[in-house]
């Protein structure tokens, strides 16, 4: 593995540290216990990704000879298992905390969990423990933490909306589906080396991120 690939593995923990420092003394979400717990949730979420990848490798013996198998592998084995692994502890624990009052707080929790997840997941991708060979692995590893922030914003926003509306199940399902779809599109653009799909995906990421963050801040300001 190249030195750039090794360097890319430090992106997730670096971003996580920067966010924690930024949050320090600015929000009750920055308490040591909440940060520690969400980091643990993110690290633990990798187990579902690893297990899903391991089981599908046993069944298919690494063979993906048609588009149907590839789509299933990308969107279910990689994307859905990753987002579900992050969603479960957030829904069962973080979501119920008194400090989690809406989209802004849920997004912060989600990003901390997501970057903790990508810290370990990046290593698994880099060494081929999960996933499939990618031509431009260095670019993938550098961008994966930033893409994870986008997935986390999508998941966190709709989980937070569940705090504000009666039918939380719809919001939670929407967040999980959107995060899974975005995760799948990002990984699919790399595994197929499709530059046009990659560009479209990045543009979509920017639009979705700006829209959700703008709306989350609007709701936060109204609440305050």
Buried (B, 14 or more C-beta within 10 A) or exposed (E): EEEEBEEBBEBBBEBBEEBBEEBEEEBEBBEEEBBEBBBEBBBBBBEBBBBBBEEBBEEBEEEBEEEEBBEBBBBBBBBBBBBBBBBBBBBEBBBEBEEBBBBBBBBBBBBBBBBBBBBBBBBBBBEEEBBBEBEEBBBBBBBBBBBBBBBBBBBBBBBBBBBEEEEBEEBBBBBBBBBBBBBBBBBBBBBBEEEEBBEEBBEBBEEBBEEBBEEBEEBBEEEE
